[in-house]
Amino acid sequence: MPRSVETSVPSGYRSEPAPADIVAVRDVVTSSGFFSPAEIEVAVELVEERLAKGLASGYHFLFADGKEGARGYTCFGEVPATVGSYDLYWIAVHESERGSGIGRSLLAATEAEIDGLGGARIWVETSSRDLYVPTRAFYLACGYTEAARLPDFYGKGDAKVVFVKALSGPESGWHSESAPEPERHRDR
């Protein structure tokens, strides 16, 4: 069940989507040149869902605004039926802002939000296509580790690459606890 608690938003960001963000998110995501029309529609639908249902939608947002509206944003939510796992569904920065540090700053602010919501791990998935080499390098540089590669997930030769980062929330020690040693079977 998604948490309906809103934490205090870091300075310089806002967490409440506005109707104008439907157009802004479409513009940000389209400007990157990374996403298909179907993927762009999914990004817009998540904003619409949040506007319609509020936090009950399970979607949280952070927006970095500039003079022309949202210049970057994240969308994230708790993974159902898990303890402390959150998905980062989207992080996108307008092409005109790429390299300005907005992406790294947005990701750090999103991590702080998730930590404040009791999150312990953030899961991110992306493509293995060459177009996404900078994306994968970004996650690695921000302290994420590659957790899995699912071959041909998006299409022939296009694997899903899953990254994870452990946070300092109350559940973060879950992974670090020692698992009991497996029982060894001995020949008799």
N, C-alpha and C positions, 0 to 999 in steps of 0.2 A: 504494500500500500504506500503510495507516495506521501512523503512528509509534507504537511501544510504549514510548516513554520517558515517564516521569512527572517533571515538574519540581517544584521546591519550591513548595508552595501558599502564597499570601500569608496572613499572619496574619488570623484571623477567618473563614476559609473552610475548607471541606473538599472534597476531590475524589473521595472514594470513596463511591459510593451505598450505602445500606443498604436492606434489605428494606422498612423503614418509609417510605422515600422514594417507593415506589410510591403509597401513599396521600397522602403530602405533596405530591408533584408534581401529582396529580389535584386536590387541594384548591387549590393555588396557581393552577394554570391555570384551573380552573373559576371561582374567585373573581373573576377579571378581567372576566368577562362578554363577552370578545372572541371566544372560540373555540367552534366547533361541537363536538358530541359526538364526531364522527370525528377532529377535530384533537386533542381531549383524549386520545383513545385512542392516537394516535400519540405524544404526549408520554410517556404511561405506558409504551408499548412500548419506547421508547428506554432508559428506566431498566431495564426487564426484560432487554433485550438486553445492556446493560452488566453487569448482575448475573450473567447466564448466561455471558458470554464474556470479561469483563474488558476490558482495553484492546484486545484483538484485535477487539472489536466496532467499533472506530474512533470510538466516542463518548467524549468527555471531558465531565466535569461539574465545576461549582463550585457549592457550596451555601452560602448565608448562613443560618445557624441562629439562631433565637430561642428563647424559653422553650418555645414550642409546636412545636419542630421547624423544618424548613426554611421560611423565610419568603420565599425567592427563590432562583432558580437559573439557571444557563446550561447549555446543552448545545451542544457544538461538535465539529468534527472536520475533519481534513485532506480536501481535495477530491481524490479519486483522479485519478491521471494528470496532476497539475499540479505546479509547482515553487513551494512556499511559499504556496499558497492554502488558506484555511480557511473553512468555512461556520460561521456562528453559527446553529444550528438553532432554538434556543429561548433567550429571556431572558424571565423572568416573575417578577413580584413579587406577593405576596399583596395583594389589594385593601386590606386593613387597614394595609399598610405603604407604600402608594403615596404619593409625595411626601416620603418620609423620607430619600431619597438612596441607598437600598439598590440600586436599579437602576443608577445611575451608577457606584457603587462596584463592583458586580458586573461591569459591563462593563469597567471599567478593570482589574480583577483578571484577567478573562478575556483581555483584550488582552495583559497581561503574561505570562500562561501560554502563549498562542499564540506570542508573540515568543520565549519561552524554548524552545519546541519547534521553532524555526527558521522560523516563519511570517512571511510578508512582507505578506500582504494578508488582510483579513477581509471576507467577502462576507455580506450580510444581505438577506433578501427579506421584503417585507411587502405588504399590500394597499393599494390606492388608495382604498378606501372611506372615507367621512368619519369613521367610527369610529376609523380609524387615523391621523388627523391628529396627535394627540399622540405617537404612536409615531414617525412620520416626523420630527416636530420634535425628538424625543429624539435620534435618530441624527444629525441635522444638528448639534445642539448639542454632540454628543460627537465631532465632527470627521469624520463620515462624509460622503461625497458621493454624490449620486444618479448611478448609472452607467447605468441602463437602466429603461425602462418597457415592459412587454409588455402591449399592450391585450387586454382581455377574457380574460386568462389564467385567473383564478379563476371567471369567469362574465361574463355580459353587463354591461359597464360597470365591471368590477372588474379593474383592471390589476395585474400583479405589478410592484412597485417594488423595484429592486435597488440597494442601497447598498454602498459599498466604503470601506475605510480602509487606507492603507499603514502598515506598522509599521517599526520600525528593525532588524528581523532581518537575517541575512546575505543574504537574497535580495531585500531591499526595494529595492535599487538597480536591479533588473531593469527596472522600468517607466521609470525616469528616464534610462536610457541613450538616447542619441540614436539614432534609427533612421536608416538611410541614406536620403538623398533619393531619391524615385522618379525613375526615368529619364524624361526629358522627350523626347517624340517631336517632331521638328521637321519642318515641311513642307519638302520638298526642291525 
